[in-house]
C-alpha cells in the first residue's frame, strides 16, 4: 500500500514538473532566445542521460561521446539530404547506426578499464572527427559544413523554436522514462553489479562483456538521437561542433549534476548550459572553465549537485526519524 502511495506521489511529482516545463514558453514569450536555450538544454539532457547509463550505472568511462553525437547528426542529415528519407525516420536510423557502432567498439574495449578505456574512446572520437572533416568524396562537405532541414512530422514542420521546444520536451520525457525502466529492470541491476565489481558480477553468473556492450549501445543511441535533434534544430552542422571539448562538456555536465540518477543529468545540463551562455565572451577559455568545474566537483561535491542535495535530504530525514522514534520510546 505504501509502495503504491509513494509511486503515485512520484508520478504526480513528475507530471507536475513536466507541466511546469511545458509552461516555460509562456514566461519566455518576450525572450525567444530563452526558448532556444531550453531546446539545447533538453537535447543535452538526453545526451548526458545516455552517458550516465554507461558511466554512472555501468562504471565505464567514455571520453568520446562527441563521436556518437556526430554520427546521429550527420547520419540523419545525410540520409535525408541524399536519399530524401523523412527526417523522423533518418533520426532513428542514425541513432540505431550509432548504437551498432557503439556495440562494435565496446566489444573489444570491454576488457579495458580506467584510463585505457578513456584513451580508447578518445581515439574513436578523433577518428570520427577526422572522417567528417576529410570525408571521402566530400560527402559531409568537410569543414564547410552541411545544411539540413527542420523536423517535419506528417507534414507539420517544426520550423520555429517554440514548435521544436514541445517536440524536444516529448522526446526528453520518453527517453528519461525509458532510462528509468531499463535501470529498474534486470538489465539495470546487472549494470550496477558490473559497476560495483566486474569480478564479483562475473562470479555471480552475469555476462560482464554482454552488459558492458549493451550499456555502450544504449548510451550511443541516446547521444546520437540528441545529435540528430541538434542538427535539425540548428539546420547546420560542421566538424567544429564535434571536437573533443564536446565530449568533455558531456562529462562535465554529468559529474556536475550527479551520476546514477534521473535528475543529475537534468541539473548538470541546465547549469552548465546556462553558465556557457553567461560566459560566452570567454569562449576561448571554455576548456579551462570545464577543468575548474571538474576539480570543484571532484574535491568539494563528489556526488554532484543533485547527488549532494539528495544525500543531505536523506540524512536529514533519517535524523528526523531517529529523533521521532526516540521521543515515542520515552
N, C-alpha and C positions, 0 to 999 in steps of 0.2 A: 504493500500500500504506500509506504513511504517512498519507495523507488518510483512508483507511478506519479506521486505528487512532485518529487524532485524533477522527474522527466518532464512533466507538464510545465513546471516553473521554468525549466531551462528552455523548453520550446517557446514559451511565451516571451522569455527574455530575448531569444534570437529573433523572433518575429518583430518585437518592439524595436530592436536595433536595426533590422532591415528597413522597417518603416521610417525610422529617423533618417537613415541614409538616403532613402528614396525622396525625402522631403528637402534634401540639401539644395537642389537646383532652385527651389523657391527662395531660399535665403541668399543664393548667389546670382539672382536674376540680373543684378546690376554689375556683376563681375564675371563675365563669360569665361575669362581665362581661368577662374577658380574651378569652373566645371571641367575644363580640360585637365587641370591638375588632378582632380578627383578621378578622372578616367585613367590617368597614368598610375595613380596610387592603386587602383583596383587591378590593373594589369600586373603591377609589381607584386601585389598580394598573391596572385595566382602563381607567378614565377617563384616567389620565395617560399610559398607553401609547398611547391614541388621540391625545392632544395631541402626543405625541412623533412620531407619523407626520407630522403637518402642520408641526410646528415644528422638531423635531430632524433629520428626514430631508429634508423639502421646503423648510425655511427660511422658512416663512410664519408670522408671529407671530399668535396669536389671544388676545384678552383677553375673549372672550365665550363660552367653552365651558360656562359655567353654564347658558346657554340650551339647549344640546343635552342637558345633564343633566336640565333641567326638562322638555324635550319627551319624553324617554324615560320619566321618572317619571309625568308627568301623562297622557301618551298611553296608557301601559299601564293605569294606574289607572282612567282614564275609560272606555276601551274595555271593560274588564271590568265596571265599575260600571253603565254604561248599556246595554250590549249582551250582557252575560253571556258574553263570549268567554273561553275558557280562558286563564289568565294566561301560560303559556309562549308562546302564540301572540300575545297582546297585547304581550308584551315584544319580540318580533321585529318586529311591525307598528310599534310606537312607535319602535324603532331604525331601521327602514327609512324611516319618515317623516322622522326627523331627518337621515338620510343624504341623502335627496332635498332637504330644505330646505338642508342644508349645501352641496350642489352648486349649488342655485339662488342662494344667497348668494355663493358663490365665483366664479360665472361673471362677474358684473360687477366683483367685487372683485379678480379675478386680476391686473388691471393696477396695483393699488395695492401699495405697498411700505412697509416700516418703520412709522413712526408713523401714516401714513394708513390702513394696513391694520388696525393695532391699534385706532384710533378707530372704524373701520367695524364691527369685530367687537364693540367695547364698545357701540356704538349698537344693534346687533342684540340683544345680551344685555339691554339696557334695554327694548327693545320687547317681548321675550318676558316679561320680569318684569312689565311694565305689563299685558300681556294676561292673565297668570294672576292678577294682583292685582285687575283690573277686567274680568273676563270677561263677554262678552255673555250675558245670560240667567242669570248667576251659575252657569255650568256647572262651574266649578272651586271653588265655594264661596269664592272670593276669599281674603280674609285669614283667614277662619275655618279654612281648611284642608280637606283631603279625606281621609277614611278609606278604606282599602282592605284587601285580604286577603293572606294568605300565599300563596306559590307552591305550587301543587299539581300534581304530575306523575303522571298515570294514577291519580288518586285518593289518591296519597300526599302528604299535606300537610307542607310544610317549615315547621312551626309552632313549632319550637324553634331556638335559636341554633346548637346542635350540628348539627342536620339541615341548616340553611342553610349552615353552615361548609363542609361537604363539597360542596354544590351550588356554592358560590362558588369553591371550590378547582378543581373540574372546569371551570367557566366560565373561570377565570383561565388555566389551563393551555391550554385551547382557543384563547383569544384571543391569548395570547403566542406559541403555536406558529403561528397564522395570521399574526401580525405578522412573525415571522421568515421565513415562506415568502414573504410579499409583498416584504419588503426584499431577500431573496436572489434575487428574480425580476427580469425585465426592467423591470417597473414600479418596483421599489425602486431600481434603478440609475438610472432616469430621474429619480426624486425627488431623488437625491443630486446628479445633474448639474444640476438646476434650482437646488438649494440653493447649489452652488458658484458658478454663474454662469448666470443665465437667458438672457443674450445668447449665451453660448457654446453652451448647450444648444440654443437655437433654431437657431444656425448649423449644428449637427450633425444637424439634421432632427428634433429632438424637439419635439413639440407641447406647448409650455410651458403654455398655458392648460388643455389637456386634463388634464395631470398635476397641476396645481395644484387643479383641480376634483375630481379623483379622490382626492387626498390629503385634502381637506376632507370629502368624502363618507365616506371610511373612518374618519377621525377622529371625525366626528359620530356615526357608527354605534356606534363603541366607547363613546364618552362617554354616549350615550343608553341603551345597554344597561346600563351601570353605573348610570345614573339609575333605570332600571326595577327593577334589583336593590335599590337603596336604598329605593325606595317600598314594595316588598313585604317587605323586611326590617323596616323601621320600622312599616309599615302605616299611616302618616300622613304627609302631605306638606302643606307650606304655602309661600307665596312667600318667606318669610324664608330658607329653605334655598338659594334660587337667586339670591341677590343677587350683586353684582359681586365681593364678597370671596371667593365660591366659585371664581370664575374665577382670582382672584389666588392662591388656595390651590393650585389645579391647577398653575399656572405655577411657584409656589414649590417644590412637590414635584418637578416635572420638573427645574428648574435645580439644586436642592439635591442630587438624586440623580445627575443626569448625563443629557445628551441623547444621542440617536442610539445607543441601546444597549438590550439586553433588561433588564439588571439595574438600570440607572439609575432608571427609574420605580419599580421594586420598592423600592430603598433609599430613594428620596425619599418615597414614600407611607408607608412604615413609620415612618421617622424623624419626619416632620412630624406624622403622626397621633399618635404616642406623645408628642411634645412638646405637642401640643394638649391631650392628656389630663392631662399633668403641670402645664400652665399653665391649666387650666380656670378657676381662680379669677381669672385675669387676662384673661377673655374680652373685656372692653371694649377691651383693648389688642392684640387679635388682629392687626389690620392693621399696627400698629406693629411687632409681632414679625415678621410676614411681610416687612415692609420691611427690617428689620435683617438677616434671613436672606438676602434677595436681595442686599443690599450685601456681606455676607460672601462669598457665592458669587462675585459679580462681581469683587471685589477680590482675595480670597485663593485661592479654588479655582474658577476659571472653568470647569473641566471637571466640576464637581460632585464629590460624594464618591466615587462608583463610578468616574467617569472619571479622577479624580486617582489613585486606587489602581491602576487598570488601567495608567495611564501609568507609574507608579513601578515596577510589576512588570515591564512590558515593558522599561523602561530597565535594570533590574537584570539581567534575563535576557540582554539584549543585551551588557552589560558582561561578564557571566559567560562568554558565548560567545566574546567577543573575547579574554578572558584565556586561555581554554582553547585557542583557535586559536593564540595566541602561544606558549603552552607547548609545543604539539605541533610548531610550526615550529622550535623550538630543539632 
